[in-house]
Amino acid sequence: MNRLSSRPNIFETNIFYLILGLVFIGLGSYVQHKDIYIGLIITEYLIILLPTVLYLVVRGYNLKETLRLNKLSIKQTLMIPLIVILIYPVGMFMNSLMMIIISFLGEIQPPPIPVPDTGLELLISLFVIAISAGICEEVMFRGLVMKAYEGLGVKKAIIISAILFGIFHFNIQNLLGPIFLGLVFGYIVYKTNSIFASILAHITNNAIATLLNYFIRNSVNMNPQVNNELVQNIPYPLIMTMGAISIGAVAVVTGLIAFFLIKALPQSRNSILNKAREDVQETNIEKLTLKKAVPLFVMGLIYIGMSVLYISSI
C-alpha cells in the first residue's frame, strides 16, 4: 500500500460510523431494553468491536499498525490511571453544564444503566461498563476513526474522533464529558503510540463512575429520610448549579495537576508526535470534502432529532 492507502479511508470510515450508529440506535437499543447487561455486551462486542475488526481485516489494513497494538511502559501504565482520576471531575463538570441547561426545561432523567446493589452486580457492572466498553469503544474511536482522520493531521484527528465519540453516546446529558475524555484519550494514544493507553484510561474512567454510583447509592439507602429532607425544598436547577460549582472548584485543581502529569507522561520513541513538522506535512494529505462529510451530517441530524425529542418529553 502507498502512504495514502496505508490508513483507513475517511469516507469509508464515515459511512461505517453512520451504519454502526443506526444499528446501535435500532438493534442496540432493542437488546438493551430487553436486558440491559446482555444488551450492552451485544452492543459492545457484536455491534461495535466485531464489525470494526472485520472491516480492517477485510480491507487489508495491518491491525498492529492501524490500532497501535504496542506495549505500554510500566511508568506509562502507572501514570495513566492517575491522570484519569484527576480529570474525572473535569468530565463531570462538563456534563453538569449541559444538565443545568436541561434542568430548566424539566427534570433530568436518570441513566438507563442500573446502579448495582450487591457485590456481584458491581462485578458484573465493572466487566460490562468499564472493561467491555473500554476495549470495544477505544478500538473503534482511537483505533479506526482516529487513524482514518490522521490524513487531516494529528490535531484534527484527535478533535474529530473525540466529537464523534461524544455523539455516539446518543445522550445529550452525556455529550460534553465524553468529548473532553476523547480529547485526552486521543492525545495519550499519540504520545504513547499505543491503543492500550486509551483502553486503560477508558476502563479507569468507567470504573470510577461505576464505583461512585455504587457507594453513593448505598449511602443514600442508609439514610433516605435525611437525604430527602435536604433536597425536597430546593429547586432542582439550583441543586444542579450548586453541584456544578462544587465540582468545578475541584476540577480546576485536579485538572491542573492532570495537565502537568500528561506533559510528564513518557513519550514513546515511535510516537507520531516525535516527527513534528515533517510528519505534519506528510499527514496533511487528505481533505474532508462535503461528499465525505455527508454521513456525518446525517448522523448529526439524527442526534439533534433524538435530543429534541428527549428534551420535549421531560
Rosetta blueprint (number, residue, H / E / L):
1 M L
2 N L
3 R L
4 L H
5 S H
6 S H
7 R L
8 P L
9 N L
10 I H
11 F H
12 E H
13 T H
14 N H
15 I H
16 F H
17 Y H
18 L H
19 I H
20 L H
21 G H
22 L H
23 V H
24 F H
25 I H
26 G H
27 L H
28 G H
29 S H
30 Y H
31 V H
32 Q H
33 H H
34 K H
35 D L
36 I H
37 Y H
38 I H
39 G H
40 L H
41 I H
42 I H
43 T H
44 E H
45 Y H
46 L H
47 I H
48 I H
49 L H
50 L H
51 P H
52 T H
53 V H
54 L H
55 Y H
56 L H
57 V H
58 V H
59 R L
60 G L
61 Y L
62 N L
63 L H
64 K H
65 E H
66 T H
67 L H
68 R L
69 L L
70 N L
71 K L
72 L L
73 S L
74 I H
75 K H
76 Q H
77 T H
78 L H
79 M H
80 I H
81 P H
82 L H
83 I H
84 V H
85 I H
86 L H
87 I H
88 Y H
89 P H
90 V H
91 G H
92 M H
93 F H
94 M H
95 N H
96 S H
97 L H
98 M H
99 M H
100 I H
101 I H
102 I H
103 S H
104 F L
105 L L
106 G L
107 E L
108 I L
109 Q L
110 P L
111 P L
112 P L
113 I L
114 P L
115 V L
116 P L
117 D L
118 T L
119 G H
120 L H
121 E H
122 L H
123 L H
124 I H
125 S H
126 L H
127 F H
128 V H
129 I H
130 A H
131 I H
132 S H
133 A H
134 G H
135 I H
136 C H
137 E H
138 E H
139 V H
140 M H
141 F H
142 R H
143 G H
144 L H
145 V H
146 M H
147 K H
148 A H
149 Y H
150 E H
151 G H
152 L H
153 G L
154 V H
155 K H
156 K H
157 A H
158 I H
159 I H
160 I H
161 S H
162 A H
163 I H
164 L H
165 F H
166 G H
167 I H
168 F L
169 H L
170 F L
171 N L
172 I H
173 Q H
174 N H
175 L L
176 L H
177 G H
178 P H
179 I H
180 F H
181 L H
182 G H
183 L H
184 V H
185 F H
186 G H
187 Y H
188 I H
189 V H
190 Y H
191 K H
192 T H
193 N L
194 S L
195 I H
196 F H
197 A H
198 S H
199 I H
200 L H
201 A H
202 H H
203 I H
204 T H
205 N H
206 N H
207 A H
208 I H
209 A H
210 T H
211 L H
212 L H
213 N H
214 Y H
215 F H
216 I H
217 R H
218 N H
219 S H
220 V H
221 N H
222 M H
223 N L
224 P H
225 Q H
226 V H
227 N H
228 N H
229 E H
230 L H
231 V H
232 Q L
233 N L
234 I L
235 P L
236 Y H
237 P H
238 L H
239 I H
240 M H
241 T H
242 M H
243 G H
244 A H
245 I H
246 S H
247 I H
248 G H
249 A H
250 V H
251 A H
252 V H
253 V H
254 T H
255 G H
256 L H
257 I H
258 A H
259 F H
260 F H
261 L H
262 I H
263 K H
264 A H
265 L L
266 P L
267 Q L
268 S L
269 R L
270 N L
271 S L
272 I H
273 L H
274 N H
275 K H
276 A H
277 R H
278 E H
279 D H
280 V H
281 Q H
282 E H
283 T H
284 N L
285 I L
286 E L
287 K L
288 L L
289 T L
290 L H
291 K H
292 K H
293 A H
294 V H
295 P H
296 L H
297 F H
298 V H
299 M H
300 G H
301 L H
302 I H
303 Y H
304 I H
305 G H
306 M H
307 S H
308 V H
309 L H
310 Y H
311 I H
312 S H
313 S H
314 I L
